[in-house]
């Protein structure tokens, strides 16, 4: 991979005067991962090829083996934007805490949440920046690849599904059209949390700080994203559904869980019943005195071992 590293015109630290309808001046892209470095490599390659690159990428690692850190160290040598690794020990499914560590370290005023099995269409970041509005978060969609198309994507960084491709589901989500996307946003006035998945979301970072990020009581698979969305709703932060832009392609894999009820359902019910806007065990425990947690840029300080972000 050989991509030039140059500052974006909306680089971190600019002093643009804010407006509810202005695009974010700086964007942090957060990618969760767990022991699938091949998929993560394809995801990070797709990020590097964006028409509007994020201002930094933070990998939120829920306890991967050493080979993930090795991959990141290798990619950091010529990655075009700062690349950071927030790692925590593997103590089971604790993806909410992993995301909180990355959010705490994020420098951008806008945060894109992405899973490590989601390969991006090249306008993904630009599309999200285009529709970002204060007082709301964006819920995107995904194309689901089957095993054979996934293997093609893992074998070649150039492979992407189209609406007519075989071995894909939710193929409508492979169609990019800005007029259709605008019409969809205008027509869908229901801002209740629905079809919530943090594999493709955009948030203003200060909103995440205000509601205290993900609830770290929620361990094991499921519902940490839904509970977060309901707290946002209770706090007056609207959920806006993005279709026909901000495209991403899910690489097929066997799930770490079985669909159905989750032990965390009780926390969602509690948040809805009480109208909670902030969790007690959340993002704030990771924020330093300046409101952020320091985390090294691997591009300037290449390391070969994972660093627990909580103690970095």
Residue pairs with C-beta under 8 A, 6 or more apart in sequence:
1 45
1 48
1 75
1 78
1 79
2 78
3 48
3 49
3 78
3 79
3 80
4 80
5 78
5 79
5 80
5 81
5 299
6 80
8 52
8 53
8 55
8 81
10 23
10 24
10 25
10 26
10 27
10 55
11 26
11 55
12 26
12 55
12 56
12 107
12 108
13 26
14 25
14 26
16 22
16 25
18 134
20 133
20 134
20 135
21 133
21 134
23 129
23 130
23 132
24 108
24 109
24 110
24 129
24 132
24 204
25 109
26 55
26 107
26 108
26 109
26 110
27 54
27 55
27 108
27 109
27 110
27 111
27 112
27 125
27 128
27 129
28 54
28 55
28 56
28 57
28 58
28 106
28 107
28 108
28 110
28 111
28 112
28 205
29 47
29 54
29 56
29 57
29 58
29 111
29 112
29 114
29 125
30 57
30 58
30 59
30 60
30 99
30 102
30 103
30 106
30 111
30 112
30 113
30 114
31 40
31 43
31 44
31 47
31 57
31 58
31 59
31 60
31 114
31 115
31 116
32 59
32 60
32 61
32 62
32 95
32 98
32 99
32 102
32 113
32 114
32 115
32 116
32 198
33 39
33 40
33 59
33 60
33 61
33 62
33 64
33 68
33 116
34 61
34 62
34 63
34 64
34 95
34 116
34 256
35 64
35 65
35 68
36 116
36 117
36 253
37 64
37 67
37 68
37 71
38 154
39 116
39 117
39 154
39 251
39 253
40 59
40 68
40 71
40 116
41 71
41 75
42 119
42 153
42 154
42 157
42 251
43 114
43 116
43 117
43 118
43 119
43 120
44 57
44 59
44 75
44 79
44 83
45 157
46 119
46 120
46 121
46 122
46 124
46 157
47 53
47 54
47 57
47 120
47 125
48 79
48 80
48 81
49 122
50 120
50 122
50 123
50 124
50 125
50 126
51 122
51 123
51 125
51 126
52 123
52 125
52 126
52 129
53 80
53 81
53 125
54 81
54 108
54 112
54 125
55 81
55 82
55 107
55 108
56 81
56 82
56 83
56 84
56 106
56 107
56 108
56 297
57 79
57 81
57 82
57 83
57 84
58 84
58 85
58 86
58 102
58 105
58 106
58 295
59 68
59 72
59 83
59 84
59 85
59 86
59 102
59 116
60 86
60 95
60 98
60 99
60 101
60 102
61 68
61 85
61 86
61 87
61 88
61 98
61 306
62 88
62 90
62 93
62 94
62 95
62 98
63 87
63 88
63 89
63 90
63 91
63 94
64 87
64 90
64 306
66 305
66 306
68 306
69 85
69 87
69 303
69 304
69 305
69 306
70 304
72 83
72 85
72 298
73 298
73 302
73 303
73 304
75 83
76 83
76 298
76 299
76 302
77 299
77 302
79 298
79 299
81 299
82 297
82 299
82 300
83 297
83 298
83 299
84 102
84 105
84 295
84 296
84 297
84 298
85 295
85 298
85 303
85 306
85 307
85 309
86 98
86 101
86 102
86 105
86 295
86 309
87 306
87 307
87 308
87 309
88 94
88 97
88 98
88 101
88 308
88 309
88 310
89 308
92 219
92 220
93 219
93 220
93 221
93 256
93 257
94 216
94 219
95 224
96 213
96 214
96 215
96 216
96 218
96 219
96 224
97 214
97 216
99 113
99 198
99 213
99 214
100 213
100 214
100 216
100 282
100 283
100 286
101 286
101 293
101 309
101 310
102 309
103 111
103 205
103 208
103 213
103 283
104 213
104 283
104 286
104 287
104 288
104 292
104 293
104 309
105 292
105 293
105 294
105 295
105 309
106 205
106 292
107 292
108 205
109 204
109 205
109 206
110 128
110 129
110 132
110 202
110 203
110 204
110 205
111 202
111 203
111 204
111 205
111 208
112 125
112 128
112 201
112 202
113 198
113 199
113 200
113 201
113 202
113 203
114 120
114 199
114 200
114 248
115 198
115 199
115 200
115 250
117 199
117 250
117 251
117 253
118 142
118 199
118 200
118 248
118 249
118 250
118 251
119 153
119 160
119 248
119 249
119 251
120 247
120 248
120 249
121 160
121 176
121 247
121 248
121 249
123 176
123 245
123 246
123 247
124 246
124 247
124 248
127 176
127 178
127 181
127 242
127 245
127 246
127 247
128 138
128 140
128 202
128 242
128 246
130 178
130 245
131 138
131 181
131 185
131 202
131 240
131 242
131 245
131 246
132 138
132 202
132 204
133 240
134 204
135 236
135 237
135 238
136 191
136 237
136 238
136 239
136 240
137 201
137 202
137 203
137 204
137 207
137 229
137 232
137 237
137 238
137 239
137 240
138 201
138 202
138 203
138 240
138 242
138 246
139 194
139 195
139 196
139 197
139 200
139 201
139 229
139 239
139 240
139 241
139 242
140 200
140 201
140 202
140 242
140 246
140 248
141 170
141 173
141 195
141 200
141 241
141 242
141 243
141 246
141 247
141 248
142 170
142 173
142 197
142 199
142 200
142 248
142 249
142 250
143 161
143 168
143 169
143 170
143 171
143 173
143 174
143 247
143 248
143 249
143 250
144 168
144 169
144 170
144 250
144 252
145 153
145 161
145 167
145 168
145 249
145 250
145 251
145 252
146 167
146 168
146 169
146 252
147 167
147 252
148 166
148 167
149 159
149 161
149 165
149 166
149 167
149 168
149 252
150 251
150 252
150 253
152 159
153 159
153 160
153 249
153 251
154 251
160 174
160 249
161 168
161 171
161 174
161 249
162 171
162 174
163 171
163 172
163 174
163 175
164 171
165 171
165 174
168 174
173 243
173 247
174 247
174 249
175 244
176 244
176 245
176 247
177 244
177 245
178 244
178 245
180 243
180 244
181 242
181 243
181 244
181 245
181 246
184 241
184 242
184 243
184 244
185 240
185 241
185 242
188 240
188 241
191 233
191 238
191 239
191 240
192 233
192 239
193 226
193 229
193 230
193 232
193 233
193 239
194 239
194 241
195 241
196 225
196 226
196 229
196 239
197 225
198 224
198 225
198 228
199 248
199 250
200 246
200 248
201 225
202 242
202 246
207 232
207 235
207 237
208 283
209 283
209 284
209 287
209 291
210 235
210 277
210 278
211 228
211 231
211 232
211 235
211 237
211 277
211 278
211 279
212 278
212 279
212 280
212 282
212 283
212 284
213 228
213 279
213 282
213 283
213 284
214 224
214 225
214 227
214 228
214 279
214 282
214 283
215 224
215 227
215 228
215 267
215 279
215 281
215 282
216 279
216 281
216 282
216 285
217 267
217 279
217 281
218 224
218 227
218 264
218 267
219 264
220 257
220 262
220 263
220 264
221 256
221 257
221 262
222 257
222 262
222 263
222 264
222 265
223 262
223 264
223 265
223 267
223 268
224 264
226 268
227 264
227 267
227 268
227 271
227 279
229 239
230 268
230 271
230 272
230 276
231 271
231 276
231 277
231 278
231 279
232 239
233 239
234 271
234 275
234 276
234 277
235 277
235 278
270 276
286 293
286 309
286 310
287 293
288 294
293 309
293 312
294 312
295 309
295 312
296 303
296 307
296 312
